[in-house]
Amino acid sequence: MMLQIRNMESDRCIVKVKNELCRLGFQFRSVELGEAELKSDLSVDQISLVDKALRRSGLELIENKKNHIIESIKAAISRLIYLTDVQIKIRLSDYLIKSVNFDYAYLSNLFSAMEGITIEKYYILKKIERAKELLGSGKLTLSDIAFKLQYSSLSHLSNQFKKITGVAPSNFTRRRSNRRIK
């Protein structure tokens, strides 16, 4: 049985889902961003139990097909940003077509209608969120982060970062270090 799960965006979410399924005594074949494949079918009561456990962690089961597609888009974007260390030379639209198996125009219209934001804007917001995490870790230079997040240049990352957060990446890093010192 395949369960579709909303709000799974990182490895921590995968671990949380695995832990909850084990705690509830359900065996699974795999757990990936946005979905968990169980070894057996669940009753309605068991599905409700899983949903309740996941909701305590900010996750939830998806029942509607359109919601499932939206979550598939978000999971694909998260995989691209968080789990890929290799440079993928592919346009976001082509990547989503391959990942979600729908026409991009349909995906784009559905996402905008249901989320109130374009796929591209969501992608940029997620990339900037990831950039903030990487800057906060202090392990990578800004150039390394720009490369890792597949920006065409350091200035492109800096411009988007400032547009979204209101501060330049270097100022963001300084602010975080000043907070730690205090």
Secondary structure by P-SEA (a helix, b strand, c coil): cbbbbcccccaaaaaaaaaaaaaaccccccccccbbbbcccccaaaaaaaaaaaaaacbbbbccaaaaaaaaaaaaaaaacccccccccccaaaaaaaaccccaaaaaaaaaaaccccaaaaaaaaaaaaaaaaaaaccccaaaaaaaaccccaaaaaaaaaaaccccaaaaaaaaaaaaac
